[in-house]
């Protein structure tokens, strides 16, 4: 293990790989800091530009963007009270009040330092857990992979914004849009409605560009009149003394571990990690009443958890081919576009690639800390950029990226169509994360289900002979039932309170 990792670091510190990690981290920090722009948008936009790159260097670039974008969100969360990324929502609770009290440098320093340590904690788990989990996943039959995909879709639906029903609708709607085209099981076309271009189905890249980028362009175009004003980041040192980090050591390690393990759960995302870590820190704090008023512990817990989530979410993607978050679904798509087969065999067929990805993750976290510490004041001035200048440029990149895939306008229209669909889904509070994960995982879901049924003499009842698959199915059912049980319990409590009143 140490030998492979040292070789991977030697590769990353070569001029070109290091340049891509540095560029990806810097772009990620900048995009993550601008409200309305997201890491998913950046990675999807850049993906077409990586077609002619070496696959390892391309994925190293995208992973660095992932790390930088999650970290960059704390700048606008602290200075604007507008989280640059959803994962920074909890940072606004204490970061902005602290900045208002005249301590913006301290708030930023705590967030940046916690992001680094949380990311490194997750990196340790990434290195230690990925090889054994990959070996364990190699013992899986199609039943295990089918139930794992089902669990991923149900899990992300159950914790998505709005109701769980909307999350499930989004997930299965994404799967439905993945069905048109050639049915690999019998070689017949299905759901093409006589449209020749649909023979190959909807290509992955135009769909991702539409859902993640075009929908956001349309949304931001409606809000161009909003011009946020940032607080002055100050002129003090954006660093926290080592003695103070010792005081926060328990909180930061606990939050990093929480972020990592929640990240491993398929489809959960960094925002949930930061919420759980924040609530846990508040419950264990000696001064819980200070949370929400500019408290150090709140900033540390939120930022350590959301950065650790990145490393945690990479674990199921690398070892099993299951995305841990919507951005991981995009990275999974990038693997497929670069002819790399995600799943447990990735360690065997492309072991050097996997270790390079892990090394890039560590280096990106360190570069993120350096870039944000040195340039946070410059970024703070840029986060209030007028989007009227930015959106047309992003639109042009979308069109070029969609067209370049197959040199046909059909993919551009697909991108625009899914952009409009994504915009309307967002307007009615239907989450886009389950939609994207459903679309990406639909093929795996169908192939593994068909393989499971073909290998079983008892049809679907063959799952009873697979205890691991049964456990995944049980978790899926529990996640489906629990929100309704909780809702019914709350309703009973309200009725009892009304009766007493």
Phi, psi and omega in degrees: 000312181295324179296313180296320182291320179295321177295323179294319178295322177299322178293315183296327182275006168289156189307306185291311177303318179296321178299317181293322177295315179297313180296314181298317180296315181297314178297320179298317179299314181297310182294319179297332182281340182271115179303134180100334175261142185230163176298322178299320178297313182298311183297319179295321179294321185279336185307316179298332181287346183266001185305322186260011176270161169301136187300320180295314180294325178297313181289328175299317177299315183291321178295320178298322176297320178301310181298312182296321184291321179294322180287320185298335182300338183289338182293308179288330177296324182278319187263339183244346190061029178231106182298125178296330175228154180304331182292346182263011182302314183292335179294331180296332185297325182241332181295312182292315176302322178295319178295323178295330180281005178092017180236051181295325181297318181294317180299316179293319181297317178298315181296316182293315179296317179295324178298317179297309184294318177299318179296320180291324176300314179295326179298322178298314178296323179301316182288319185283324187269330187299311180300311180294324178294324178295317178295320179295319182295337179291344177274356183288143170264174176306330179300318181294317181292322178298311182290331178291319177296318178300317179297320180299316182292316180294320183296313181290329177292323185288337181246011180283167178299148180076205184277158178295328180300317179295323177296317178294319178301315180298315181298313182284335173293319176299319178294323180296320180288344177275353187278324181302147179121206184277127175276109187294339183286327180233001177073015181258148175284147179217145174055031179270345178055032178076005180271116185298322181296340180277000182300328178262009181074192176271120179297146186298313186297311177300325178295314180296317178299320180293309185291318185271327189251305183299319180298323179289323176299314179298317180296314181293329179297331178285344187240026181295338182287345181278119179238096183292151177245124183269149172289154177291123181290357177082181182240003182284180182282128180268061178213149177246137182296150182301325180299325179289326178295329176298323179293331181262008189301315182296314181299316186288322177291315178301314181293323177296319179292318177301312180300320180295311185288327174289327177296328179294329179295126184300128170081006187281307176097161187288331182296323178292320179302313182293325178295314181295316180295320179297313179296321179295316179298321180294320181293327182268353184286149174281344180229065183295337181293342181277345179296134181095358181240012181104046186262138180304314187299325180294316179296314182299314182297314183297311186286325177296320183289314185290331176283324176296330180300327180299310179295321179297319182291335177289337185297305179294332179293316182288318189272330186233352182075023179249122183289134178277347180201169178303322179293324176295330174296324177291317178297324176298320177296322179296321176301315181295317180295334178263019175059035173251125184274108180292152179134184185296337180282352182300323179295328182277314185280328183222052183301319180299322179298315182297315180293324177296323178297318179295315179298320178298324179298314179298311183296321180297322178296318180292318178295323176302314180299315181294313182297314183290323179295321184276331189239015186298326181290322177294316179297324181299329178282332184277335185296343179262023180300142180288118184289347177299333178272334188273319187297318178299323179295317179297321179298317179298318178298322179298312182297313180298316181296318180291319182290322185294340183300311182225009181057047178216144182290340180305318181293329177293317179293324176299315180300313180295319179298315179289333174296316178295317178300314179298322179297314181290325175298319179295323181295327180262017175064030171267119187293143181274337180303306178299327179299311182294315181295323176298318180295316183290321186270355186301317182295316178298316181303311183291315182298315182291325177295314179298317179297321180298315182291325180290327182275353184257137176277343185250021180065221183294338180291351177297342178295338181295340180271000183241095185298323180294316177298321178297323179292320176298319179295321179296319177297319179299314179295320179297318179293330177289319187279325189304314180301324180288322176296316180296318179296320179293323179295316179296322179296318178296319179297319178296320179295320179294320179295320178294322179293320178292323181289000000 
